[in-house]
Amino acid sequence: MQFFSKISPNAATAQSSMRKIWDGLGLARAAACVFAAMIVAGCSDSASVANGTGSNAGETELASITFVKSDGTPLARGVAHTWYMTERDMELVSVDTLDGDGKMEIDVTLSGLHLVEACSGDSLSAMDWINFGDSTLQTTLVASASTSLKGVVTQNGNGAKGAAVKILDKTATTDDNGNFEVSGIPEGQHFAFVEGTIGTRVFQVHAVAGSAVEAVNSIDLDADPFILAEDFEQWETRRSLLGRTFGEGWWFVLTDSTLGGGSRLLNEPGLENLFVKDSDKGYAMHLVYDLDEETDGRFGVAGFALGDDFENHKSFAFFDLSDASAISFDAKGSGELFLQLTLRDSTGEKKFVKSEPIELTDGWARYTVATEELAEDLTAVNSVNFVVENDAEFYLDNIKIEGISPGKWPGLGKNF
């Protein structure tokens, strides 16, 4: 792990140590473990291996997904759909019937990220993005009550009447005020393909099950393409919104104390103490760093991995952000904040690049850092970090990758 784009003499020791951590474990894995140890005590690797040490050790198991109900019984004879996302559509690749154990085998002749969704009528459903390049995958998904998704489509500041909104195999048409509703879909992050006057656009939307508060998704057809990486509204697993959707995406929060430095995070231990509810913005991350002036190369960092930079791991290690125009986010607080990316260059060398310092203010403001200010080569980006080098308190929300359509994301992942 490296956290500064310019290594000063007094930071050299810290940088050398951070490189050893990164080289030994990989940024995402190391940071996730450090984060878990600091905040919730514990870190485990959830990757599954087909030929383990159990009763079936030595047997070759086919890559498969098992769907079960909340009580653990199989979603027997349910129907599974495999989808591939493009910028213009969610293309149906295959339809399979689950066996008596609720299992479907993965077609390993396919490659890349595909969405697998299974249902039992319109009552129970589950879905997840699966890397079809992993021939050892054995995973279980739990089906829950299917739900509905509501939204409003606007254009030129008004409701867009008659726009077709497609989510999976369901299609709705907006009413006079731009409102729509799609029913019988799994809860979680979805992608709405909206056919309007300017062609088809894809937007991230969220279906919430069993919520006492009705969630309405807003879709603005005038907005430039962007990917919402994090909004902290459904942050239960220490993963970013992108990570919860596509896999990986671990958040990490740490200081130079992991290397023996004297800096510390002043938030009380516990996940709930990293977040605040703002009446206007929903939930936001809140961090208070007390950095030790006597520590060479002092730092505090909060960031999330895009991939798992770990050579033996099956997931994508990096994502290609060449088409991204900027990284933007909402923030407020006191002190200076830097936006930083960790990446690999064309030679495979690990690098870290950061923005000019951002002076925070008491009120919420939108900050946009053009990618051309960070690096010329963004073909292999591993993480997005927010770094402080002196005492600081900051609130963070609504992190976006500008200039890339959500429909492109599954095709941007890279392995070694």
Disulfide bonds with the S-S distance in Angstrom:
none
